[in-house]
Amino acid sequence: METGTKQFGMCISDSQNGFADYGCMLQIRNVHFLPDGRSVVDTVGGKRFRVLRRGMKDGYCTADIEYLEDVKVS
């Protein structure tokens, strides 16, 4: 939300690497902040991606990614 893009990437957890090698970009539609500091985030899935490199910033997992292109069906 702070960057203004209203999107973030999501991968499932992986015990060996921290998170999976593939994920999906999520577009934020709405955020409801709770009094205890948690929030409920309403999202819709978008582009799929592959993780190229993993990192960490401010306690959050980060990654360099490349988007995947779907094969067009005729």
N, C-alpha and C positions, 0 to 999 in steps of 0.2 A: 504494500500500500504506500510505503514511503517513497518508492521510486517513481510512482505514478503510472507504471505499466499495467497494474491490476492483473498480473499473471505471475505464476511460479511453476517450477517443474516438480513433479512428484514421481518417486520410485518406491517400489516395495522394499522392505528391509531384507538384508542379506547378511547372514552371520559372518561370512568370510570378508566381504568388502565393505560392509556398512550399509550399502544399498545396491540395488540391482543395476545391471549394465544398460537397461532400457527403461524408459519412462514416458510420461505424457505431460505436456504443458497444460496447465489449468487456468482458465480465465475466471477471475473473481467477479461474481454477479452481485453479491451482497455480503456484508460483514455485520454481525451483531456482537457487540462487546458485552461481556458479563461482568458483574460487580467484582468477582474474585480475580479478574485479570485474564481469564480465558476468553475465547471468542468462538463463535459459530460462523464458519465461512462457507458460503454457498458458491459452488464452482461448476463449470462445465468443461469437459475435456476438449482438447484441441490437437495440436500437432504431436506426433510421436517423435522421440529422439533416442540416440545412443550416446552413452557416456564415454567421453574420450579421456578425461583426467578428473580425478577427485581432489577436493581440497576442503578447507575449513575457514570460516570467517565469522567472528563475533559469536562463536558457539553453534553456528549453523553449518551443516554440510553444504558444500558448493560443488559445482562441476562445470567443466568445459564440455559442450555437447555438439552434436551435429544432428540436424533434423533428418528424418527418414522420409523418403518419397514413396507413395503408394504406386503400385503398378496399375495403370489404367486398364479397365476391362472394357472390351469393345462390345 
